Structures are given as C-alpha cells and as structure tokens.
C-alpha cells in the first residue's frame, strides 16, 4: 500500500523544484498526480512507472 496523505512539510504551497527536476538516462520514475491542482489528469496514468530512455526537446 502507498502513502495516503502528504507529510506535514509538503502540505500547502507547491514546490517548483519538483517541476524542474533533472533526470538522467536509465532513471526509474513514477507518474503521480498532484492532488492540490484541479486538472484533467488521466486515471490510467496514475501510478505508472517507467525508465527514462532519452530527453526529447524540453521533455523526457
């Protein structure tokens, strides 16, 4: 089972450092929705994991 709530230090304001993270090839990543933001996030992507293959433009 995963965590159900944020820790007290991460509640509130969003951290910009999360959005500007740098990854290297071969890193394992997971897709997690930020629940503080209302958006049309596809449920089928929530919790997906994968490996970084390469960087394409401004995205991985």
C-alpha distance matrix in Angstrom:
0.0 3.8 6.9 8.7 12.1 14.4 16.1 19.6 21.2 19.8 20.5 23.7 25.7 24.3 24.8 27.2 26.3 23.0 25.3 27.8 25.6 27.4 25.9 27.7 27.9 25.3 22.6 19.1 17.7 15.1 16.1 14.5 16.5 18.1 17.9 21.0 23.1 24.2 24.6 24.6 21.5 20.9 17.6 17.8 17.5 14.3 11.8 14.6 15.4 18.9 21.7 24.6 27.8 30.3 31.2 33.2 35.1 33.0 29.7 27.7
3.8 0.0 3.8 6.3 9.3 11.1 13.0 16.6 17.9 16.2 17.1 20.3 22.1 20.6 21.1 23.5 22.6 19.3 21.7 24.2 22.2 24.3 23.0 25.2 25.8 23.5 20.5 17.1 15.3 12.6 13.4 11.4 13.4 14.7 14.8 17.8 19.9 21.4 21.9 22.3 19.1 19.1 16.2 16.8 15.8 12.3 9.9 13.1 13.8 17.4 20.0 22.5 25.9 28.1 28.7 30.7 32.3 30.0 26.8 25.1
6.9 3.8 0.0 3.8 5.8 7.6 9.4 12.9 14.5 13.0 13.7 17.1 19.1 18.0 18.7 21.6 20.9 18.0 20.6 23.2 21.5 24.0 23.4 25.9 27.0 25.1 21.7 18.8 16.6 14.0 14.3 11.6 13.0 13.3 13.1 15.5 18.2 20.0 21.1 22.1 19.3 19.9 17.3 18.6 17.4 13.7 11.9 15.3 16.1 19.5 21.9 23.9 27.5 29.3 29.5 31.4 32.7 30.0 27.2 25.8
8.7 6.3 3.8 0.0 3.8 7.1 9.6 12.6 14.8 13.1 12.7 15.8 18.3 17.6 19.1 22.0 22.0 19.1 21.3 24.4 23.2 26.0 25.7 28.4 29.6 27.9 24.5 21.6 19.0 16.0 15.5 12.2 12.5 12.5 11.2 13.6 16.5 17.9 19.4 20.5 18.1 19.0 16.3 18.3 17.6 13.7 12.9 16.6 18.1 21.7 24.3 26.2 29.7 31.4 31.3 32.9 33.9 31.1 28.4 27.4
12.1 9.3 5.8 3.8 0.0 3.8 6.6 9.1 11.4 9.8 9.1 12.2 14.9 14.7 16.3 19.6 19.9 17.3 19.7 22.8 22.0 25.1 25.2 28.3 29.9 28.6 25.0 22.5 19.7 17.0 16.2 12.7 12.4 11.3 10.0 11.4 14.8 16.7 18.7 20.5 18.5 20.0 17.9 20.2 19.1 15.3 14.8 18.5 19.8 23.1 25.4 26.8 30.5 31.7 31.2 32.8 33.4 30.4 28.0 27.3
14.4 11.1 7.6 7.1 3.8 0.0 3.8 6.5 7.9 6.1 6.1 9.6 12.0 11.8 13.0 16.5 16.6 14.4 17.2 20.0 19.3 22.5 23.1 26.3 28.3 27.3 23.6 21.5 18.7 16.5 15.9 12.4 12.3 10.4 10.0 10.6 14.0 16.7 18.7 20.9 18.9 20.9 19.4 21.6 19.8 16.2 15.7 19.0 19.8 22.8 24.7 25.6 29.4 30.3 29.5 31.2 31.6 28.4 26.3 25.8
16.1 13.0 9.4 9.6 6.6 3.8 0.0 3.8 5.5 5.5 6.6 10.4 12.8 13.1 13.7 17.3 17.0 15.5 18.7 21.0 20.1 23.2 24.0 27.1 29.3 28.4 24.6 22.7 20.4 18.7 18.6 15.4 15.7 13.6 13.6 13.6 17.1 20.0 22.1 24.5 22.4 24.5 23.0 25.0 23.1 19.6 18.6 21.8 22.1 24.9 26.3 27.2 31.0 31.9 31.1 33.1 33.5 30.1 28.3 27.7
19.6 16.6 12.9 12.6 9.1 6.5 3.8 0.0 3.8 5.6 5.5 8.8 11.5 12.9 13.7 17.5 17.7 16.8 19.9 22.2 21.7 25.0 26.3 29.5 32.0 31.3 27.5 26.0 23.5 21.9 21.6 18.3 18.1 15.4 15.0 14.1 17.7 20.7 23.3 26.0 24.4 26.8 25.6 27.9 26.0 22.6 21.9 25.1 25.5 28.2 29.5 30.1 33.9 34.4 33.3 35.3 35.2 31.7 30.2 30.0
21.2 17.9 14.5 14.8 11.4 7.9 5.5 3.8 0.0 3.8 5.8 8.4 10.0 11.0 11.0 14.6 14.5 14.2 17.4 19.3 18.9 22.2 23.7 26.9 29.7 29.4 25.6 24.5 22.1 21.1 20.9 18.0 18.0 15.1 15.6 14.4 17.5 21.0 23.3 26.1 24.4 27.0 26.2 28.3 25.9 22.8 22.1 24.9 24.9 27.2 28.1 28.3 32.0 32.2 31.0 33.0 32.8 29.3 28.0 28.0
19.8 16.2 13.0 13.1 9.8 6.1 5.5 5.6 3.8 0.0 3.8 6.5 7.8 7.9 8.3 12.1 12.3 11.3 14.3 16.6 16.4 19.9 21.4 24.8 27.4 27.2 23.4 22.1 19.4 18.1 17.5 14.5 14.3 11.3 12.1 11.0 14.0 17.5 19.6 22.4 20.7 23.3 22.7 24.9 22.4 19.4 19.0 21.8 22.0 24.3 25.4 25.5 29.2 29.4 28.1 29.9 29.7 26.2 24.8 24.8
20.5 17.1 13.7 12.7 9.1 6.1 6.6 5.5 5.8 3.8 0.0 3.8 6.7 8.1 10.0 13.7 14.8 13.7 16.1 18.8 19.1 22.8 24.3 27.8 30.3 30.1 26.3 24.9 21.8 20.0 18.9 15.5 14.4 11.1 10.7 9.0 12.4 15.6 18.3 21.3 20.1 22.9 22.3 24.9 22.9 19.8 20.0 23.0 23.8 26.4 27.9 28.0 31.7 31.9 30.4 31.8 31.5 27.9 26.5 26.9
23.7 20.3 17.1 15.8 12.2 9.6 10.4 8.8 8.4 6.5 3.8 0.0 3.8 6.5 9.2 12.6 14.6 14.0 15.7 18.5 19.5 23.3 25.2 28.9 31.5 31.7 28.0 26.8 23.6 21.8 20.2 16.9 15.2 11.5 11.0 8.1 11.1 14.3 17.2 20.6 19.9 23.2 23.1 25.9 23.9 21.1 21.9 24.7 25.7 28.0 29.4 29.2 32.7 32.5 30.6 31.7 31.0 27.3 26.3 27.2
25.7 22.1 19.1 18.3 14.9 12.0 12.8 11.5 10.0 7.8 6.7 3.8 0.0 3.8 6.5 9.3 11.8 11.8 13.0 15.6 17.1 20.9 23.2 26.9 29.7 30.3 26.8 26.0 22.8 21.5 19.7 16.9 15.2 11.4 11.9 8.8 10.6 14.2 16.6 20.2 19.6 23.0 23.5 26.1 23.8 21.4 22.3 24.7 25.4 27.4 28.4 27.7 31.1 30.5 28.3 29.3 28.2 24.4 23.9 25.1
24.3 20.6 18.0 17.6 14.7 11.8 13.1 12.9 11.0 7.9 8.1 6.5 3.8 0.0 3.8 6.4 8.9 8.3 9.3 12.1 13.7 17.5 19.7 23.4 26.1 26.8 23.4 22.7 19.4 18.2 16.4 14.0 12.5 8.9 10.5 8.1 9.2 13.0 14.7 18.0 17.0 20.4 21.1 23.4 20.7 18.7 19.5 21.6 22.2 23.9 24.8 24.0 27.3 26.7 24.5 25.5 24.6 20.9 20.1 21.3
24.8 21.1 18.7 19.1 16.3 13.0 13.7 13.7 11.0 8.3 10.0 9.2 6.5 3.8 0.0 3.8 5.4 5.8 7.5 9.5 10.8 14.5 17.0 20.7 23.7 24.5 21.1 20.9 17.9 17.5 16.4 14.5 13.9 10.9 13.3 11.5 12.4 16.1 17.3 20.3 18.9 22.0 22.7 24.6 21.5 19.7 20.0 21.6 21.6 22.9 23.3 22.2 25.5 24.7 22.5 23.9 23.0 19.3 18.7 19.7
27.2 23.5 21.6 22.0 19.6 16.5 17.3 17.5 14.6 12.1 13.7 12.6 9.3 6.4 3.8 0.0 3.8 5.3 5.3 6.5 8.9 12.4 15.4 19.0 22.0 23.4 20.4 20.6 17.8 17.8 16.6 15.5 14.9 12.4 15.3 13.6 13.5 17.0 17.5 20.3 19.0 22.1 23.4 25.0 21.7 20.5 20.9 22.0 21.8 22.5 22.5 20.9 23.8 22.6 20.0 21.1 19.8 16.1 16.1 17.5
26.3 22.6 20.9 22.0 19.9 16.6 17.0 17.7 14.5 12.3 14.8 14.6 11.8 8.9 5.4 3.8 0.0 3.8 5.4 5.2 6.1 9.5 12.5 16.1 19.3 20.7 17.5 18.1 15.7 16.4 16.0 15.3 15.7 13.7 16.9 15.9 16.1 19.6 19.9 22.3 20.5 23.2 24.2 25.3 21.8 20.6 20.4 21.2 20.3 20.8 20.4 18.7 21.8 20.6 18.4 20.2 19.2 15.7 15.4 16.2
23.0 19.3 18.0 19.1 17.3 14.4 15.5 16.8 14.2 11.3 13.7 14.0 11.8 8.3 5.8 5.3 3.8 0.0 3.8 5.6 5.6 9.3 11.4 15.1 17.9 18.8 15.5 15.5 12.6 12.8 12.2 11.5 12.1 10.5 14.0 13.7 13.9 17.2 17.2 19.4 17.2 19.7 20.5 21.6 18.1 16.8 16.5 17.4 16.8 17.6 17.7 16.4 19.7 19.1 17.2 19.0 18.6 15.1 14.0 14.3
25.3 21.7 20.6 21.3 19.7 17.2 18.7 19.9 17.4 14.3 16.1 15.7 13.0 9.3 7.5 5.3 5.4 3.8 0.0 3.8 5.8 9.1 11.4 15.1 17.7 19.1 16.2 16.4 13.5 13.7 12.4 12.2 12.2 11.0 14.5 14.1 13.3 16.2 15.7 17.7 15.9 18.5 20.0 21.0 17.5 16.8 17.3 17.7 17.3 17.7 17.7 16.0 18.8 17.7 15.3 16.4 15.6 12.0 11.2 12.3
27.8 24.2 23.2 24.4 22.8 20.0 21.0 22.2 19.3 16.6 18.8 18.5 15.6 12.1 9.5 6.5 5.2 5.6 3.8 0.0 3.8 6.5 9.6 13.1 16.1 18.0 15.5 16.6 14.3 15.4 14.8 15.2 15.8 14.7 18.3 17.8 17.0 19.9 19.2 21.1 19.2 21.6 23.2 23.8 20.1 19.8 19.9 19.8 18.8 18.5 17.7 15.4 18.0 16.3 13.7 15.2 14.1 10.5 10.5 11.7
25.6 22.2 21.5 23.2 22.0 19.3 20.1 21.7 18.9 16.4 19.1 19.5 17.1 13.7 10.8 8.9 6.1 5.6 5.8 3.8 0.0 3.8 6.5 10.1 13.3 14.9 12.1 13.3 11.4 13.1 13.4 14.2 15.6 15.1 18.8 18.9 18.6 21.5 20.8 22.4 19.9 21.8 22.9 23.2 19.4 18.9 18.3 18.0 16.5 16.0 15.0 12.9 15.8 14.6 12.7 15.0 14.8 11.7 10.9 10.8
27.4 24.3 24.0 26.0 25.1 22.5 23.2 25.0 22.2 19.9 22.8 23.3 20.9 17.5 14.5 12.4 9.5 9.3 9.1 6.5 3.8 0.0 3.8 6.9 10.2 12.4 10.2 12.4 11.5 14.1 15.0 16.5 18.4 18.4 22.1 22.5 22.0 24.7 23.6 24.8 22.2 23.7 24.9 24.6 20.8 20.7 19.8 18.9 16.8 15.5 13.6 11.0 13.4 12.0 10.3 13.1 13.3 10.9 10.2 9.4
25.9 23.0 23.4 25.7 25.2 23.1 24.0 26.3 23.7 21.4 24.3 25.2 23.2 19.7 17.0 15.4 12.5 11.4 11.4 9.6 6.5 3.8 0.0 3.8 6.8 8.6 6.6 9.1 8.9 12.2 13.7 15.9 18.3 19.0 22.7 23.7 23.2 25.7 24.3 25.0 22.1 22.9 23.9 23.0 19.3 19.5 18.1 16.7 14.2 12.4 10.1 7.6 10.2 9.4 8.9 12.3 13.5 11.9 10.2 8.0
27.7 25.2 25.9 28.4 28.3 26.3 27.1 29.5 26.9 24.8 27.8 28.9 26.9 23.4 20.7 19.0 16.1 15.1 15.1 13.1 10.1 6.9 3.8 0.0 3.8 6.3 5.9 9.4 10.6 14.2 16.2 18.8 21.5 22.5 26.2 27.4 26.8 29.2 27.6 27.9 24.9 25.4 26.3 25.0 21.3 21.9 20.2 18.4 15.3 12.9 9.7 7.0 8.6 8.0 8.6 12.3 14.1 13.5 11.9 9.2
27.9 25.8 27.0 29.6 29.9 28.3 29.3 32.0 29.7 27.4 30.3 31.5 29.7 26.1 23.7 22.0 19.3 17.9 17.7 16.1 13.3 10.2 6.8 3.8 0.0 3.8 5.6 8.9 10.8 14.4 16.5 19.6 22.4 24.0 27.6 29.2 28.5 30.5 28.5 28.4 25.3 25.2 26.0 24.2 20.8 21.8 20.1 17.6 14.4 11.3 7.7 5.1 5.5 5.8 8.1 11.7 14.3 14.5 12.5 9.2
25.3 23.5 25.1 27.9 28.6 27.3 28.4 31.3 29.4 27.2 30.1 31.7 30.3 26.8 24.5 23.4 20.7 18.8 19.1 18.0 14.9 12.4 8.6 6.3 3.8 0.0 3.8 6.4 9.4 12.9 15.7 18.8 22.0 23.9 27.3 29.2 28.8 30.7 28.9 28.6 25.2 24.8 25.1 23.0 19.8 20.6 18.4 15.9 12.4 9.3 5.6 5.2 6.3 8.5 11.2 14.6 17.5 17.5 14.9 11.3
22.6 20.5 21.7 24.5 25.0 23.6 24.6 27.5 25.6 23.4 26.3 28.0 26.8 23.4 21.1 20.4 17.5 15.5 16.2 15.5 12.1 10.2 6.6 5.9 5.6 3.8 0.0 3.8 6.4 10.1 13.1 15.8 19.1 20.7 24.1 25.9 25.8 28.0 26.4 26.5 23.0 23.0 23.1 21.5 18.1 18.3 15.9 14.0 10.5 8.4 5.5 5.5 8.4 10.1 11.9 15.3 17.8 16.9 14.2 10.9
19.1 17.1 18.8 21.6 22.5 21.5 22.7 26.0 24.5 22.1 24.9 26.8 26.0 22.7 20.9 20.6 18.1 15.5 16.4 16.6 13.3 12.4 9.1 9.4 8.9 6.4 3.8 0.0 3.8 7.1 10.5 13.2 16.7 18.7 21.9 24.1 24.2 26.1 24.6 24.5 20.9 20.5 20.1 18.5 15.3 15.2 12.5 10.7 7.1 5.7 4.5 6.5 9.8 12.3 14.0 17.0 19.5 18.5 15.3 12.0
17.7 15.3 16.6 19.0 19.7 18.7 20.4 23.5 22.1 19.4 21.8 23.6 22.8 19.4 17.9 17.8 15.7 12.6 13.5 14.3 11.4 11.5 8.9 10.6 10.8 9.4 6.4 3.8 0.0 3.8 6.9 9.5 13.0 15.0 18.2 20.4 20.4 22.3 20.9 20.9 17.3 17.2 17.0 15.8 12.4 12.1 9.8 8.4 5.6 5.5 6.1 7.3 11.0 12.9 13.7 16.2 18.4 16.8 13.5 10.7
15.1 12.6 14.0 16.0 17.0 16.5 18.7 21.9 21.1 18.1 20.0 21.8 21.5 18.2 17.5 17.8 16.4 12.8 13.7 15.4 13.1 14.1 12.2 14.2 14.4 12.9 10.1 7.1 3.8 0.0 3.8 6.3 9.9 12.4 15.2 17.9 17.9 19.5 18.2 18.1 14.4 14.2 13.6 12.6 9.3 8.4 6.1 5.5 4.1 6.4 8.7 10.3 13.8 15.7 16.2 18.2 20.2 18.3 14.9 12.6
16.1 13.4 14.3 15.5 16.2 15.9 18.6 21.6 20.9 17.5 18.9 20.2 19.7 16.4 16.4 16.6 16.0 12.2 12.4 14.8 13.4 15.0 13.7 16.2 16.5 15.7 13.1 10.5 6.9 3.8 0.0 3.8 6.7 9.7 12.4 15.2 14.7 16.0 14.5 14.3 10.6 10.7 10.5 10.2 6.6 5.8 5.3 5.4 6.4 8.6 11.2 12.1 15.3 16.7 16.6 17.8 19.4 17.3 13.9 12.5
14.5 11.4 11.6 12.2 12.7 12.4 15.4 18.3 18.0 14.5 15.5 16.9 16.9 14.0 14.5 15.5 15.3 11.5 12.2 15.2 14.2 16.5 15.9 18.8 19.6 18.8 15.8 13.2 9.5 6.3 3.8 0.0 3.8 6.5 9.0 11.9 12.0 13.6 12.9 13.3 9.9 10.8 10.1 11.0 8.1 5.5 5.6 7.8 9.3 12.1 14.6 15.6 18.9 20.1 19.6 20.8 22.0 19.5 16.4 15.5
16.5 13.4 13.0 12.5 12.4 12.3 15.7 18.1 18.0 14.3 14.4 15.2 15.2 12.5 13.9 14.9 15.7 12.1 12.2 15.8 15.6 18.4 18.3 21.5 22.4 22.0 19.1 16.7 13.0 9.9 6.7 3.8 0.0 3.8 5.9 8.9 8.6 9.8 9.3 10.2 7.2 9.2 8.9 11.1 8.7 6.4 8.3 10.5 12.7 15.3 17.8 18.4 21.5 22.3 21.3 22.0 22.6 19.9 17.2 17.1
18.1 14.7 13.3 12.5 11.3 10.4 13.6 15.4 15.1 11.3 11.1 11.5 11.4 8.9 10.9 12.4 13.7 10.5 11.0 14.7 15.1 18.4 19.0 22.5 24.0 23.9 20.7 18.7 15.0 12.4 9.7 6.5 3.8 0.0 3.8 5.6 6.0 8.5 9.2 11.4 9.3 12.2 12.2 14.7 12.5 10.1 11.6 14.0 15.7 18.2 20.3 20.5 23.7 24.1 22.7 23.4 23.6 20.4 18.3 18.6
17.9 14.8 13.1 11.2 10.0 10.0 13.6 15.0 15.6 12.1 10.7 11.0 11.9 10.5 13.3 15.3 16.9 14.0 14.5 18.3 18.8 22.1 22.7 26.2 27.6 27.3 24.1 21.9 18.2 15.2 12.4 9.0 5.9 3.8 0.0 3.8 5.3 7.0 8.8 11.1 9.8 12.6 12.1 15.3 13.9 11.2 13.1 16.0 18.2 21.0 23.4 23.9 27.1 27.6 26.3 26.9 27.0 23.9 21.8 22.2
21.0 17.8 15.5 13.6 11.4 10.6 13.6 14.1 14.4 11.0 9.0 8.1 8.8 8.1 11.5 13.6 15.9 13.7 14.1 17.8 18.9 22.5 23.7 27.4 29.2 29.2 25.9 24.1 20.4 17.9 15.2 11.9 8.9 5.6 3.8 0.0 3.8 6.7 9.5 12.7 12.2 15.5 15.6 18.7 17.2 14.7 16.5 19.3 21.2 23.7 25.8 25.8 29.1 29.2 27.4 27.9 27.5 24.2 22.6 23.5
23.1 19.9 18.2 16.5 14.8 14.0 17.1 17.7 17.5 14.0 12.4 11.1 10.6 9.2 12.4 13.5 16.1 13.9 13.3 17.0 18.6 22.0 23.2 26.8 28.5 28.8 25.8 24.2 20.4 17.9 14.7 12.0 8.6 6.0 5.3 3.8 0.0 3.8 6.1 9.7 9.8 13.5 14.4 17.6 16.0 14.3 16.7 18.9 21.0 23.2 25.2 24.9 27.9 27.7 25.7 25.8 25.2 21.9 20.5 21.8
24.2 21.4 20.0 17.9 16.7 16.7 20.0 20.7 21.0 17.5 15.6 14.3 14.2 13.0 16.1 17.0 19.6 17.2 16.2 19.9 21.5 24.7 25.7 29.2 30.5 30.7 28.0 26.1 22.3 19.5 16.0 13.6 9.8 8.5 7.0 6.7 3.8 0.0 3.8 7.1 8.5 12.0 13.1 16.5 15.7 14.4 17.5 19.5 22.1 24.4 26.7 26.6 29.2 29.2 27.3 26.9 26.4 23.5 21.9 23.3
24.6 21.9 21.1 19.4 18.7 18.7 22.1 23.3 23.3 19.6 18.3 17.2 16.6 14.7 17.3 17.5 19.9 17.2 15.7 19.2 20.8 23.6 24.3 27.6 28.5 28.9 26.4 24.6 20.9 18.2 14.5 12.9 9.3 9.2 8.8 9.5 6.1 3.8 0.0 3.8 5.6 9.1 11.2 14.2 13.3 12.9 16.3 17.7 20.4 22.3 24.7 24.4 26.8 26.7 24.8 24.1 23.8 21.2 19.4 20.9
24.6 22.3 22.1 20.5 20.5 20.9 24.5 26.0 26.1 22.4 21.3 20.6 20.2 18.0 20.3 20.3 22.3 19.4 17.7 21.1 22.4 24.8 25.0 27.9 28.4 28.6 26.5 24.5 20.9 18.1 14.3 13.3 10.2 11.4 11.1 12.7 9.7 7.1 3.8 0.0 3.8 6.3 8.9 11.7 11.5 11.9 15.6 16.5 19.5 21.4 24.0 23.9 26.0 26.1 24.6 23.7 23.7 21.6 19.5 20.7
21.5 19.1 19.3 18.1 18.5 18.9 22.4 24.4 24.4 20.7 20.1 19.9 19.6 17.0 18.9 19.0 20.5 17.2 15.9 19.2 19.9 22.2 22.1 24.9 25.3 25.2 23.0 20.9 17.3 14.4 10.6 9.9 7.2 9.3 9.8 12.2 9.8 8.5 5.6 3.8 0.0 3.8 6.3 8.8 7.9 8.2 11.8 12.8 15.8 17.7 20.5 20.7 22.9 23.4 22.3 21.8 22.2 20.1 17.5 18.2
20.9 19.1 19.9 19.0 20.0 20.9 24.5 26.8 27.0 23.3 22.9 23.2 23.0 20.4 22.0 22.1 23.2 19.7 18.5 21.6 21.8 23.7 22.9 25.4 25.2 24.8 23.0 20.5 17.2 14.2 10.7 10.8 9.2 12.2 12.6 15.5 13.5 12.0 9.1 6.3 3.8 0.0 3.8 5.5 5.7 7.2 10.9 11.2 14.6 16.5 19.6 20.3 22.2 23.2 22.6 22.0 23.0 21.4 18.5 18.6
17.6 16.2 17.3 16.3 17.9 19.4 23.0 25.6 26.2 22.7 22.3 23.1 23.5 21.1 22.7 23.4 24.2 20.5 20.0 23.2 22.9 24.9 23.9 26.3 26.0 25.1 23.1 20.1 17.0 13.6 10.5 10.1 8.9 12.2 12.1 15.6 14.4 13.1 11.2 8.9 6.3 3.8 0.0 3.8 5.4 5.3 8.9 10.0 13.7 16.3 19.7 21.1 23.3 24.7 24.5 24.4 25.7 24.1 20.9 20.4
17.8 16.8 18.6 18.3 20.2 21.6 25.0 27.9 28.3 24.9 24.9 25.9 26.1 23.4 24.6 25.0 25.3 21.6 21.0 23.8 23.2 24.6 23.0 25.0 24.2 23.0 21.5 18.5 15.8 12.6 10.2 11.0 11.1 14.7 15.3 18.7 17.6 16.5 14.2 11.7 8.8 5.5 3.8 0.0 3.8 5.7 8.2 8.0 11.7 14.0 17.5 19.1 21.0 22.8 23.1 23.0 24.8 23.6 20.2 19.2
17.5 15.8 17.4 17.6 19.1 19.8 23.1 26.0 25.9 22.4 22.9 23.9 23.8 20.7 21.5 21.7 21.8 18.1 17.5 20.1 19.4 20.8 19.3 21.3 20.8 19.8 18.1 15.3 12.4 9.3 6.6 8.1 8.7 12.5 13.9 17.2 16.0 15.7 13.3 11.5 7.9 5.7 5.4 3.8 0.0 3.8 6.3 5.5 9.0 11.1 14.5 15.8 17.9 19.6 19.7 19.9 21.7 20.3 16.7 15.7
14.3 12.3 13.7 13.7 15.3 16.2 19.6 22.6 22.8 19.4 19.8 21.1 21.4 18.7 19.7 20.5 20.6 16.8 16.8 19.8 18.9 20.7 19.5 21.9 21.8 20.6 18.3 15.2 12.1 8.4 5.8 5.5 6.4 10.1 11.2 14.7 14.3 14.4 12.9 11.9 8.2 7.2 5.3 5.7 3.8 0.0 3.8 5.6 9.1 12.1 15.5 17.1 19.8 21.5 21.5 22.1 23.7 21.8 18.4 17.4
11.8 9.9 11.9 12.9 14.8 15.7 18.6 21.9 22.1 19.0 20.0 21.9 22.3 19.5 20.0 20.9 20.4 16.5 17.3 19.9 18.3 19.8 18.1 20.2 20.1 18.4 15.9 12.5 9.8 6.1 5.3 5.6 8.3 11.6 13.1 16.5 16.7 17.5 16.3 15.6 11.8 10.9 8.9 8.2 6.3 3.8 0.0 3.8 6.4 10.0 13.4 15.6 18.6 20.7 21.2 22.4 24.3 22.5 19.0 17.3
14.6 13.1 15.3 16.6 18.5 19.0 21.8 25.1 24.9 21.8 23.0 24.7 24.7 21.6 21.6 22.0 21.2 17.4 17.7 19.8 18.0 18.9 16.7 18.4 17.6 15.9 14.0 10.7 8.4 5.5 5.4 7.8 10.5 14.0 16.0 19.3 18.9 19.5 17.7 16.5 12.8 11.2 10.0 8.0 5.5 5.6 3.8 0.0 3.8 6.9 10.5 12.8 15.4 17.8 18.7 19.9 22.2 20.9 17.1 15.0
15.4 13.8 16.1 18.1 19.8 19.8 22.1 25.5 24.9 22.0 23.8 25.7 25.4 22.2 21.6 21.8 20.3 16.8 17.3 18.8 16.5 16.8 14.2 15.3 14.4 12.4 10.5 7.1 5.6 4.1 6.4 9.3 12.7 15.7 18.2 21.2 21.0 22.1 20.4 19.5 15.8 14.6 13.7 11.7 9.0 9.1 6.4 3.8 0.0 3.8 7.2 10.0 12.8 15.4 16.8 18.6 21.2 20.0 16.3 13.6
18.9 17.4 19.5 21.7 23.1 22.8 24.9 28.2 27.2 24.3 26.4 28.0 27.4 23.9 22.9 22.5 20.8 17.6 17.7 18.5 16.0 15.5 12.4 12.9 11.3 9.3 8.4 5.7 5.5 6.4 8.6 12.1 15.3 18.2 21.0 23.7 23.2 24.4 22.3 21.4 17.7 16.5 16.3 14.0 11.1 12.1 10.0 6.9 3.8 0.0 3.8 6.8 9.2 12.1 14.0 15.9 18.9 18.2 14.6 11.4
21.7 20.0 21.9 24.3 25.4 24.7 26.3 29.5 28.1 25.4 27.9 29.4 28.4 24.8 23.3 22.5 20.4 17.7 17.7 17.7 15.0 13.6 10.1 9.7 7.7 5.6 5.5 4.5 6.1 8.7 11.2 14.6 17.8 20.3 23.4 25.8 25.2 26.7 24.7 24.0 20.5 19.6 19.7 17.5 14.5 15.5 13.4 10.5 7.2 3.8 0.0 3.8 6.2 9.3 11.6 14.2 17.3 17.0 13.6 10.0
24.6 22.5 23.9 26.2 26.8 25.6 27.2 30.1 28.3 25.5 28.0 29.2 27.7 24.0 22.2 20.9 18.7 16.4 16.0 15.4 12.9 11.0 7.6 7.0 5.1 5.2 5.5 6.5 7.3 10.3 12.1 15.6 18.4 20.5 23.9 25.8 24.9 26.6 24.4 23.9 20.7 20.3 21.1 19.1 15.8 17.1 15.6 12.8 10.0 6.8 3.8 0.0 3.8 5.9 7.9 10.8 13.8 13.6 10.5 6.8
27.8 25.9 27.5 29.7 30.5 29.4 31.0 33.9 32.0 29.2 31.7 32.7 31.1 27.3 25.5 23.8 21.8 19.7 18.8 18.0 15.8 13.4 10.2 8.6 5.5 6.3 8.4 9.8 11.0 13.8 15.3 18.9 21.5 23.7 27.1 29.1 27.9 29.2 26.8 26.0 22.9 22.2 23.3 21.0 17.9 19.8 18.6 15.4 12.8 9.2 6.2 3.8 0.0 3.8 7.2 9.6 13.1 14.0 11.3 7.7
30.3 28.1 29.3 31.4 31.7 30.3 31.9 34.4 32.2 29.4 31.9 32.5 30.5 26.7 24.7 22.6 20.6 19.1 17.7 16.3 14.6 12.0 9.4 8.0 5.8 8.5 10.1 12.3 12.9 15.7 16.7 20.1 22.3 24.1 27.6 29.2 27.7 29.2 26.7 26.1 23.4 23.2 24.7 22.8 19.6 21.5 20.7 17.8 15.4 12.1 9.3 5.9 3.8 0.0 3.8 6.5 9.8 11.0 9.0 6.1
31.2 28.7 29.5 31.3 31.2 29.5 31.1 33.3 31.0 28.1 30.4 30.6 28.3 24.5 22.5 20.0 18.4 17.2 15.3 13.7 12.7 10.3 8.9 8.6 8.1 11.2 11.9 14.0 13.7 16.2 16.6 19.6 21.3 22.7 26.3 27.4 25.7 27.3 24.8 24.6 22.3 22.6 24.5 23.1 19.7 21.5 21.2 18.7 16.8 14.0 11.6 7.9 7.2 3.8 0.0 3.8 6.4 7.3 5.9 4.2
33.2 30.7 31.4 32.9 32.8 31.2 33.1 35.3 33.0 29.9 31.8 31.7 29.3 25.5 23.9 21.1 20.2 19.0 16.4 15.2 15.0 13.1 12.3 12.3 11.7 14.6 15.3 17.0 16.2 18.2 17.8 20.8 22.0 23.4 26.9 27.9 25.8 26.9 24.1 23.7 21.8 22.0 24.4 23.0 19.9 22.1 22.4 19.9 18.6 15.9 14.2 10.8 9.6 6.5 3.8 0.0 3.8 6.2 5.5 5.7
35.1 32.3 32.7 33.9 33.4 31.6 33.5 35.2 32.8 29.7 31.5 31.0 28.2 24.6 23.0 19.8 19.2 18.6 15.6 14.1 14.8 13.3 13.5 14.1 14.3 17.5 17.8 19.5 18.4 20.2 19.4 22.0 22.6 23.6 27.0 27.5 25.2 26.4 23.8 23.7 22.2 23.0 25.7 24.8 21.7 23.7 24.3 22.2 21.2 18.9 17.3 13.8 13.1 9.8 6.4 3.8 0.0 3.8 5.6 7.7
33.0 30.0 30.0 31.1 30.4 28.4 30.1 31.7 29.3 26.2 27.9 27.3 24.4 20.9 19.3 16.1 15.7 15.1 12.0 10.5 11.7 10.9 11.9 13.5 14.5 17.5 16.9 18.5 16.8 18.3 17.3 19.5 19.9 20.4 23.9 24.2 21.9 23.5 21.2 21.6 20.1 21.4 24.1 23.6 20.3 21.8 22.5 20.9 20.0 18.2 17.0 13.6 14.0 11.0 7.3 6.2 3.8 0.0 3.8 7.1
29.7 26.8 27.2 28.4 28.0 26.3 28.3 30.2 28.0 24.8 26.5 26.3 23.9 20.1 18.7 16.1 15.4 14.0 11.2 10.5 10.9 10.2 10.2 11.9 12.5 14.9 14.2 15.3 13.5 14.9 13.9 16.4 17.2 18.3 21.8 22.6 20.5 21.9 19.4 19.5 17.5 18.5 20.9 20.2 16.7 18.4 19.0 17.1 16.3 14.6 13.6 10.5 11.3 9.0 5.9 5.5 5.6 3.8 0.0 3.8
27.7 25.1 25.8 27.4 27.3 25.8 27.7 30.0 28.0 24.8 26.9 27.2 25.1 21.3 19.7 17.5 16.2 14.3 12.3 11.7 10.8 9.4 8.0 9.2 9.2 11.3 10.9 12.0 10.7 12.6 12.5 15.5 17.1 18.6 22.2 23.5 21.8 23.3 20.9 20.7 18.2 18.6 20.4 19.2 15.7 17.4 17.3 15.0 13.6 11.4 10.0 6.8 7.7 6.1 4.2 5.7 7.7 7.1 3.8 0.0
